Amino acid sequence: MIYENQANAAENATPLALIVGANGGVGSQISKMLLQRGWRVRAMTRQPAQTAAADGVERVTGDAMNRQDVVGAAKDAKLIVHAVNPPGYRNWDRQVLPMLDNTIAAAEASGARIVFPGSVYNFGPDAFPLLTEDSPQKPFTRKGTLRVEMERRLKMASMRGIPVLIVRAGDFFGPDAKNNWFSQMLVRPGKPVRSVQNPAAPHAGHQWAYLPDVAETIGRLLDRAEELSTFAVYHMEGFWDFDGMQLTGAIERAVGHPVKRRRLSWLGIKLAAPFVPLFREVLEMQYLWQMPIRMSNRKLTDFLGAEPKTPIDVAVSATLASLGCLEEVPKAAGLHHPADAGGRV
């Protein structure tokens, strides 16, 4: 009984984080990062776990659209990571706001901080090409309008005392992340890379975000949570592909041979959009590939000293290996970030 009480006390002393959307690329990487930092991690998923968790994550079954499920899953949590999105980019207008409202209600009930991975969708061309955290948010797309409303609701929640951390980043890519431009457009998962389909207009720079770096950035911000404002927003620079061709070059170096470089046929996407729901959603974001759009990370580096950045060749190799496009993964890949004595890269 004494040992049991000691074990319970130790568990209660360890901070608990709930991941809503733990099966996605960003949610899974943040889970790993938090475990490495000594957090207890609870993942809420719609389907019950088929086997016992071997990764140290506690699995609970629940639906992000069901408030009771989310509030129950967040019991005793000090952190809620809202990393859930409707699958296949569909049903955004009907699902994203109710899901966020449920997370806010759960945070209010448990006293947790909300972490929200943000994007460039909030902004319109009037704010391009260089975006700061305070750039005007005048989106002209449906997804952008929803993103602005989501952040407005989070800001309102922070005014009621719920701490919020938003980290905006470029297009995600990384190990085991499948619902993104890299894995759905540039390469074909499970196939050797013979060609790369590039959505970018010629010479249009594009910003990418390697998911382990996103997770590590969030981790370093949380390490200094007591210094964060109640509503804290930071931009990551990630990997800046200044001419839209540098990522393709990294892919070629990873596979060890030149690849055929093809432009994505936006006309083909447009013609197929009435029949393919995913293409309808993709077409709405075409403007992000037509001009250089870059987030300034000055606020982030002023606070942290440096932004975590995995070398692009290591990041691309790890991503391709996880997608079944390479035979092996470099040992340096993953959440490891070399640091000096001050904890900076």
Secondary structure, 3 states (H helix, E strand, C coil): CHHHHHHHHHHHHCCEEEEECCCCHHHHHHHHHHHHCCCEEEEEECCCCCCCCCCCEEEEECCCCCHHHHHHHCCCCCEEEECCCCHHHCCHHHHHHHHHHHHHHHHHHHCCEEEEEECHHHCCHHHCCEECCCCCCCCCCHHHHHHHHHHHHHHHHHHCCCCEEEEECCEEECCCCCCCHHHHHHCCCCCCCCEEEECCCCCCCEEEEEHHHHHHHHHHHHHCHHHCCCEEEEECCCEEECCCCHHHHHHHHHHCCCCEEEECCHHHHHHHCCCCHHHHHHHHCHHHHCCCCEECCHHHHHHHCCCCCCCHHHHHHHHHHHCCCCCCCCCCCCCCCCCCCCCCC
